Structure formats: structure tokens, C-alpha cells
Amino acid sequence: MSESLLEQHPIQSREWKEETDARRDSLNQFLAKYLSAELHERPRYDNITGLHFSGQNSHVMREIVAGHANPLDVEVLYADDKITQIHVVFDSKDKGHNIDVYLAENALRDYLVAAGETAV
């Protein structure tokens, strides 16, 4: 008898966890290093699923590039106790819209390695 679809593809345990204080500095450093590098020196990430910036705000982008941005919120998605995505909201400091940043796949792997963690 063949396996059921559920047995072939078990449901993963998924949970978002708030980790703003623990990841603030390492995310600032990673994003500043990435954005300040010459284009030909940057790793290439898929702009939708790898490293995605949502929103426009030149003031906040300058702060991110300088490594001085203020993450209001850092949410980390865990699937079966492994990090699969990070969502960061950078504060506009009342100068326009906040910027949301999403890290997954290769960008997430590179961030975790830079932060001294085990890559996914």
C-alpha cells in the first residue's frame, strides 16, 4: 500500500519569534556591508525570495548603508527549529515610510554565517 500524501510530506512546525534585541547589531552590520560593497563584489541574491526591500525611503536607506538604522522589529521564522526567513522593519523616525527587509535562502545563509551561527 502506498504512503499517504501526509506521510510523504509531513507538516512542518512553523513559528515566528521576535528577536529584535538579539539580532539588531548583526543585521545592521550585514546589511551595511552588503549595501556599501561595490556592485561587482556583492553576492547576487534573488530580489524577491533572497533579499527583498519593501518600501522606499532615502533617509532610512542611508541609515541602513551606514549601519546606523534602527530595527523596530525583527521577526524570525522557524520551521522545525531551523531559521527559514527573517523579516526586519526599519524605523523611518517620522521621515516617511518604514522599510521592510526580508532575508531568505542564500542571503539568510550568508547572514547567519556572518553572525557566527549555523547556516540553514
Number of C-alpha atoms within 10 A of each C-alpha: 3 6 8 9 8 8 9 9 9 9 10 10 10 14 13 15 12 14 14 18 11 10 18 17 16 16 23 21 19 19 20 20 16 17 16 14 13 9 10 7 9 12 12 12 16 13 12 12 14 17 19 17 16 12 12 13 14 14 15 22 20 14 17 24 19 16 20 15 25 19 23 15 18 23 18 22 18 17 15 12 11 14 20 18 21 24 19 23 20 22 19 20 12 7 11 14 16 21 20 19 18 22 24 23 16 18 25 21 20 19 22 18 13 15 16 10 11 13 17 15
